[in-house]
Amino acid sequence: MNAIITVVGSDKVGIIAKVSQFLSDHKINIADITQTILSGNFVMMMMVDLKNSDIDIENVRKSMEDLASQMGVEINIMSEKVFSAMHRV
């Protein structure tokens, strides 16, 4: 199962490292990633592969909420299928 993770917040050191470490700790592979800084705001979108993960998407979501709170950013995750359906033109 693939999912899309978005991270948005004020730019600061360690955002990519902390999110990537969490994913690695749970055997979640980063299939694609893009990030940029827009007017001082950090914006990142990742496609991740959860097929070998040791936790399900709901537990990833809950853990990411805690991580986001610690870092002062907003992190969202949704299945690729839901993301694609929402952004169909």
DRENTORKOL-3810 file (N, C-alpha, C; in nm, 4 decimals):
REM DRENTORKOL-3810
@n.u->0.0834; n.v->-0.1184; n.w->0.0000; ca.u->0.0000; ca.v->0.0000; ca.w->0.0000; c.u->0.0874; c.v->0.1240; c.w->0.0000
@n.u->0.0573; n.v->0.2162; n.w->-0.0886; ca.u->0.1269; ca.v->0.3448; ca.w->-0.0913; c.u->0.0434; c.v->0.4507; c.w->-0.0217
@n.u->0.1118; n.v->0.5487; n.w->0.0333; ca.u->0.0449; ca.v->0.6603; ca.w->0.0983; c.u->0.1200; c.v->0.7881; c.w->0.0656
@n.u->0.0504; n.v->0.9001; n.w->0.0798; ca.u->0.1092; ca.v->1.0323; ca.w->0.0602; c.u->0.1204; c.v->1.0990; c.w->0.1961
@n.u->0.2396; n.v->1.1490; n.w->0.2264; ca.u->0.2627; ca.v->1.2241; ca.w->0.3506; c.u->0.2979; c.v->1.3665; c.w->0.3117
@n.u->0.2319; n.v->1.4628; n.w->0.3762; ca.u->0.2678; ca.v->1.6030; ca.w->0.3569; c.u->0.3132; c.v->1.6606; c.w->0.4900
@n.u->0.4137; n.v->1.7469; n.w->0.4820; ca.u->0.4673; ca.v->1.8142; ca.w->0.6003; c.u->0.4761; c.v->1.9630; c.w->0.5666
@n.u->0.4148; n.v->2.0462; n.w->0.6499; ca.u->0.4148; ca.v->2.1903; ca.w->0.6278; c.u->0.4397; c.v->2.2605; c.w->0.7608
@n.u->0.5262; n.v->2.3614; n.w->0.7580; ca.u->0.5511; ca.v->2.4391; ca.w->0.8791; c.u->0.6680; c.v->2.5331; c.w->0.8605
@n.u->0.6988; n.v->2.6069; n.w->0.9642; ca.u->0.8139; ca.v->2.6962; ca.w->0.9595; c.u->0.9399; c.v->2.6141; c.w->0.9415
@n.u->1.0288; n.v->2.6621; n.w->0.8547; ca.u->1.1523; ca.v->2.5893; ca.w->0.8274; c.u->1.2405; c.v->2.5878; c.w->0.9511
@n.u->1.2943; n.v->2.4701; n.w->0.9807; ca.u->1.3888; ca.v->2.4544; ca.w->1.0919; c.u->1.4728; c.v->2.3305; c.w->1.0677
@n.u->1.5824; n.v->2.3228; n.w->1.1332; ca.u->1.6741; ca.v->2.2099; ca.w->1.1189; c.u->1.6093; c.v->2.0816; c.w->1.1707
@n.u->1.6234; n.v->1.9732; n.w->1.0938; ca.u->1.5861; ca.v->1.8415; ca.w->1.1426; c.u->1.4521; c.v->1.7873; c.w->1.0994
@n.u->1.3730; n.v->1.8631; n.w->1.0251; ca.u->1.2402; ca.v->1.8133; ca.w->0.9871; c.u->1.2528; c.v->1.6864; c.w->0.9035
@n.u->1.3300; n.v->1.6937; n.w->0.7969; ca.u->1.3453; ca.v->1.5777; ca.w->0.7084; c.u->1.4059; c.v->1.4608; c.w->0.7858
@n.u->1.5060; n.v->1.4900; n.w->0.8673; ca.u->1.5740; ca.v->1.3839; ca.w->0.9431; c.u->1.4773; c.v->1.3120; c.w->1.0374
@n.u->1.3957; n.v->1.3868; n.w->1.1094; ca.u->1.3053; ca.v->1.3245; ca.w->1.2073; c.u->1.1954; c.v->1.2441; c.w->1.1402
@n.u->1.1382; n.v->1.2983; n.w->1.0329; ca.u->1.0329; ca.v->1.2255; ca.w->0.9620; c.u->1.0919; c.v->1.0996; c.w->0.8978
@n.u->1.2065; n.v->1.1138; n.w->0.8324; ca.u->1.2722; ca.v->0.9992; ca.w->0.7685; c.u->1.3110; c.v->0.8925; c.w->0.8701
@n.u->1.3588; n.v->0.9340; n.w->0.9861; ca.u->1.3973; ca.v->0.8369; ca.w->1.0901; c.u->1.2761; c.v->0.7587; c.w->1.1390
@n.u->1.1645; n.v->0.8282; n.w->1.1595; ca.u->1.0418; ca.v->0.7596; ca.w->1.2001; c.u->1.0028; c.v->0.6542; c.w->1.0970
@n.u->1.0046; n.v->0.6939; n.w->0.9697; ca.u->0.9672; ca.v->0.6013; ca.w->0.8631; c.u->1.0614; c.v->0.4815; c.w->0.8605
@n.u->1.1897; n.v->0.5060; n.w->0.8701; ca.u->1.2893; ca.v->0.3990; ca.w->0.8706; c.u->1.2682; c.v->0.3045; c.w->0.9889
@n.u->1.2416; n.v->0.3609; n.w->1.1046; ca.u->1.2195; ca.v->0.2794; ca.w->1.2248; c.u->1.1032; c.v->0.1816; c.w->1.2084
@n.u->1.0081; n.v->0.2162; n.w->1.1212; ca.u->0.8888; ca.v->0.1328; ca.w->1.1021; c.u->0.8874; c.v->0.0626; c.w->0.9664
@n.u->1.0058; n.v->0.0572; n.w->0.9031; ca.u->1.0223; ca.v->-0.0149; ca.w->0.7755; c.u->0.9308; c.v->0.0390; c.w->0.6660
@n.u->0.9138; n.v->0.1705; n.w->0.6653; ca.u->0.8340; ca.v->0.2369; ca.w->0.5626; c.u->0.9314; c.v->0.3007; c.w->0.4639
@n.u->0.9217; n.v->0.2585; n.w->0.3387; ca.u->1.0134; ca.v->0.3056; ca.w->0.2362; c.u->0.9643; c.v->0.4362; c.w->0.1733
@n.u->1.0550; n.v->0.5303; n.w->0.1527; ca.u->1.0238; ca.v->0.6537; ca.w->0.0813; c.u->1.0430; c.v->0.6252; c.w->-0.0673
@n.u->0.9328; n.v->0.6233; n.w->-0.1431; ca.u->0.9377; ca.v->0.5935; ca.w->-0.2861; c.u->0.9673; c.v->0.7183; c.w->-0.3683
@n.u->0.9215; n.v->0.8338; n.w->-0.3216; ca.u->0.9438; ca.v->0.9604; ca.w->-0.3914; c.u->0.9311; c.v->1.0723; c.w->-0.2899
@n.u->1.0043; n.v->1.1796; n.w->-0.3132; ca.u->1.0019; ca.v->1.2915; ca.w->-0.2189; c.u->1.0315; c.v->1.4217; c.w->-0.2925
@n.u->0.9642; n.v->1.5260; n.w->-0.2513; ca.u->0.9936; ca.v->1.6595; ca.w->-0.2992; c.u->0.9762; c.v->1.7554; c.w->-0.1818
@n.u->1.0607; n.v->1.8558; n.w->-0.1755; ca.u->1.0457; ca.v->1.9570; ca.w->-0.0714; c.u->1.0950; c.v->2.0905; c.w->-0.1237
@n.u->1.0429; n.v->2.1949; n.w->-0.0632; ca.u->1.0814; ca.v->2.3300; ca.w->-0.1005; c.u->1.0586; c.v->2.4219; c.w->0.0186
@n.u->1.1109; n.v->2.5400; n.w->0.0070; ca.u->1.0862; ca.v->2.6453; ca.w->0.1058; c.u->1.0087; c.v->2.7557; c.w->0.0343
@n.u->0.8901; n.v->2.7887; n.w->0.0843; ca.u->0.8077; ca.v->2.8944; ca.w->0.0273; c.u->0.7913; c.v->3.0041; c.w->0.1310
@n.u->0.8575; n.v->3.1176; n.w->0.1077; ca.u->0.8488; ca.v->3.2326; ca.w->0.1993; c.u->0.8768; c.v->3.1916; c.w->0.3435
@n.u->0.9786; n.v->3.1090; n.w->0.3640; ca.u->1.0171; ca.v->3.0674; ca.w->0.4983; c.u->0.9406; c.v->2.9476; c.w->0.5513
@n.u->0.8460; n.v->2.8974; n.w->0.4743; ca.u->0.7689; ca.v->2.7805; ca.w->0.5150; c.u->0.8226; c.v->2.6562; c.w->0.4458
@n.u->0.8469; n.v->2.5533; n.w->0.5242; ca.u->0.8927; ca.v->2.4255; ca.w->0.4735; c.u->0.7718; c.v->2.3480; c.w->0.4225
@n.u->0.7815; n.v->2.2944; n.w->0.3007; ca.u->0.6739; ca.v->2.2158; ca.w->0.2413; c.u->0.7358; c.v->2.0889; c.w->0.1829
@n.u->0.6875; n.v->1.9726; n.w->0.2266; ca.u->0.7395; ca.v->1.8457; ca.w->0.1769; c.u->0.6232; c.v->1.7512; c.w->0.1460
@n.u->0.6380; n.v->1.6783; n.w->0.0358; ca.u->0.5423; ca.v->1.5751; ca.w->-0.0001; c.u->0.6213; c.v->1.4483; c.w->-0.0294
@n.u->0.5755; n.v->1.3381; n.w->0.0272; ca.u->0.6417; ca.v->1.2097; ca.w->0.0080; c.u->0.5403; c.v->1.1049; c.w->-0.0335
@n.u->0.5817; n.v->1.0153; n.w->-0.1222; ca.u->0.5052; ca.v->0.8942; ca.w->-0.1460; c.u->0.5814; c.v->0.7841; c.w->-0.0745
@n.u->0.5125; n.v->0.7114; n.w->0.0112; ca.u->0.5763; ca.v->0.6057; ca.w->0.0895; c.u->0.5087; c.v->0.4724; c.w->0.0631
@n.u->0.5859; n.v->0.3672; n.w->0.0806; ca.u->0.5384; ca.v->0.2304; ca.w->0.0607; c.u->0.5294; c.v->0.1630; c.w->0.1974
@n.u->0.4081; n.v->0.1250; n.w->0.2352; ca.u->0.3832; ca.v->0.0658; ca.w->0.3669; c.u->0.3761; c.v->-0.0860; c.w->0.3652
@n.u->0.4062; n.v->-0.1508; n.w->0.2509; ca.u->0.3835; ca.v->-0.2958; ca.w->0.2434; c.u->0.4672; c.v->-0.3761; c.w->0.3429
@n.u->0.5846; n.v->-0.3277; n.w->0.3820; ca.u->0.6681; ca.v->-0.3992; ca.w->0.4796; c.u->0.6653; c.v->-0.3353; c.w->0.6186
@n.u->0.5783; n.v->-0.2381; n.w->0.6364; ca.u->0.5713; ca.v->-0.1642; ca.w->0.7629; c.u->0.5266; c.v->-0.2533; c.w->0.8779
@n.u->0.5764; n.v->-0.2202; n.w->0.9968; ca.u->0.5353; ca.v->-0.2948; ca.w->1.1158; c.u->0.4160; c.v->-0.2305; c.w->1.1874
@n.u->0.3618; n.v->-0.1212; n.w->1.1295; ca.u->0.2404; ca.v->-0.0583; ca.w->1.1833; c.u->0.1489; c.v->-0.0207; c.w->1.0667
@n.u->0.0188; n.v->-0.0103; n.w->1.0942; ca.u->-0.0763; ca.v->0.0243; ca.w->0.9885; c.u->-0.0876; c.v->0.1759; c.w->0.9740
@n.u->-0.1585; n.v->0.2186; n.w->0.8716; ca.u->-0.1668; ca.v->0.3613; ca.w->0.8393; c.u->-0.2294; c.v->0.4426; c.w->0.9524
@n.u->-0.3252; n.v->0.3870; n.w->1.0244; ca.u->-0.3878; ca.v->0.4612; ca.w->1.1354; c.u->-0.2882; c.v->0.4871; c.w->1.2480
@n.u->-0.2041; n.v->0.3889; n.w->1.2783; ca.u->-0.1023; ca.v->0.4089; ca.w->1.3812; c.u->0.0084; c.v->0.5008; c.w->1.3326
@n.u->0.0380; n.v->0.4971; n.w->1.2035; ca.u->0.1325; ca.v->0.5940; ca.w->1.1472; c.u->0.0761; c.v->0.7349; c.w->1.1659
@n.u->-0.0526; n.v->0.7516; n.w->1.1342; ca.u->-0.1181; ca.v->0.8824; ca.w->1.1468; c.u->-0.1096; c.v->0.9346; c.w->1.2911
@n.u->-0.1414; n.v->0.8495; n.w->1.3868; ca.u->-0.1376; ca.v->0.8906; ca.w->1.5281; c.u->0.0046; c.v->0.9271; c.w->1.5710
@n.u->0.1009; n.v->0.8461; n.w->1.5312; ca.u->0.2405; ca.v->0.8735; ca.w->1.5671; c.u->0.2908; c.v->1.0002; c.w->1.5000
@n.u->0.2492; n.v->1.0223; n.w->1.3757; ca.u->0.2900; ca.v->1.1427; ca.w->1.3033; c.u->0.2299; c.v->1.2679; c.w->1.3679
@n.u->0.1099; n.v->1.2564; n.w->1.4225; ca.u->0.0498; ca.v->1.3697; ca.w->1.4931; c.u->0.1362; c.v->1.4086; c.w->1.6132
@n.u->0.1849; n.v->1.3096; n.w->1.6862; ca.u->0.2729; ca.v->1.3361; ca.w->1.8006; c.u->0.4038; c.v->1.3996; c.w->1.7555
@n.u->0.4613; n.v->1.3445; n.w->1.6484; ca.u->0.5861; ca.v->1.3979; ca.w->1.5942; c.u->0.5668; c.v->1.5413; c.w->1.5460
@n.u->0.4566; n.v->1.5665; n.w->1.4784; ca.u->0.4266; ca.v->1.7012; ca.w->1.4287; c.u->0.4166; c.v->1.8009; c.w->1.5439
@n.u->0.3503; n.v->1.7596; n.w->1.6499; ca.u->0.3364; ca.v->1.8457; ca.w->1.7670; c.u->0.4717; c.v->1.8799; c.w->1.8283
@n.u->0.5594; n.v->1.7807; n.w->1.8375; ca.u->0.6939; ca.v->1.8032; ca.w->1.8921; c.u->0.7748; c.v->1.9010; c.w->1.8066
@n.u->0.7561; n.v->1.8936; n.w->1.6736; ca.u->0.8347; ca.v->1.9760; ca.w->1.5825; c.u->0.7673; c.v->2.1092; c.w->1.5479
@n.u->0.6405; n.v->2.1246; n.w->1.5811; ca.u->0.5695; ca.v->2.2474; ca.w->1.5483; c.u->0.5366; c.v->2.2594; c.w->1.4002
@n.u->0.5059; n.v->2.1447; n.w->1.3376; ca.u->0.4664; ca.v->2.1419; ca.w->1.1972; c.u->0.3353; c.v->2.0667; c.w->1.1854
@n.u->0.2801; n.v->2.0652; n.w->1.0651; ca.u->0.1597; ca.v->1.9870; ca.w->1.0391; c.u->0.1980; c.v->1.8711; c.w->0.9480
@n.u->0.1623; n.v->1.7492; n.w->0.9872; ca.u->0.1904; ca.v->1.6305; ca.w->0.9065; c.u->0.0590; c.v->1.5584; c.w->0.8807
@n.u->0.0345; n.v->1.5277; n.w->0.7542; ca.u->-0.0849; ca.v->1.4533; ca.w->0.7157; c.u->-0.0443; c.v->1.3313; c.w->0.6349
@n.u->-0.1215; n.v->1.2241; n.w->0.6457; ca.u->-0.0988; ca.v->1.1042; ca.w->0.5667; c.u->-0.2329; c.v->1.0517; c.w->0.5175
@n.u->-0.2370; n.v->1.0092; n.w->0.3920; ca.u->-0.3566; ca.v->0.9451; ca.w->0.3368; c.u->-0.3145; c.v->0.8438; c.w->0.2325
@n.u->-0.3977; n.v->0.7458; n.w->0.2122; ca.u->-0.3651; ca.v->0.6437; ca.w->0.1136; c.u->-0.3555; c.v->0.7090; c.w->-0.0235
@n.u->-0.2709; n.v->0.6521; n.w->-0.1074; ca.u->-0.2528; ca.v->0.7052; ca.w->-0.2425; c.u->-0.3844; c.v->0.7025; c.w->-0.3197
@n.u->-0.4645; n.v->0.6004; n.w->-0.2988; ca.u->-0.5921; ca.v->0.5898; ca.w->-0.3697; c.u->-0.6851; c.v->0.7043; c.w->-0.3329
@n.u->-0.6930; n.v->0.7384; n.w->-0.2051; ca.u->-0.7773; ca.v->0.8494; ca.w->-0.1603; c.u->-0.7211; c.v->0.9798; c.w->-0.2146
@n.u->-0.5897; n.v->0.9994; n.w->-0.2075; ca.u->-0.5259; ca.v->1.1199; ca.w->-0.2566; c.u->-0.5560; c.v->1.1376; c.w->-0.4054
@n.u->-0.5387; n.v->1.0320; n.w->-0.4835; ca.u->-0.5616; ca.v->1.0388; ca.w->-0.6282; c.u->-0.7075; c.v->1.0716; c.w->-0.6598
@n.u->-0.7997; n.v->1.0100; n.w->-0.5860; ca.u->-0.9424; ca.v->1.0373; ca.w->-0.6076; c.u->-0.9770; c.v->1.1825; c.w->-0.5763
@n.u->-0.9154; n.v->1.2368; n.w->-0.4730; ca.u->-0.9438; ca.v->1.3748; ca.w->-0.4330; c.u->-0.8872; c.v->1.4764; c.w->-0.5337
@n.u->-0.7803; n.v->1.4406; n.w->-0.6038; ca.u->-0.7126; ca.v->1.5353; ca.w->-0.6911; c.u->-0.7298; c.v->1.5040; c.w->-0.8392
@n.u->-0.8328; n.v->1.4282; n.w->-0.8709; ca.u->-0.8651; ca.v->1.3994; ca.w->-1.0099; c.u->-0.9280; c.v->1.5231; c.w->-1.0727
@n.u->-0.8843; n.v->1.5571; n.w->-1.1920; ca.u->-0.9367; ca.v->1.6764; ca.w->-1.2608; c.u->-1.0502; c.v->1.6381; c.w->-1.3518
END
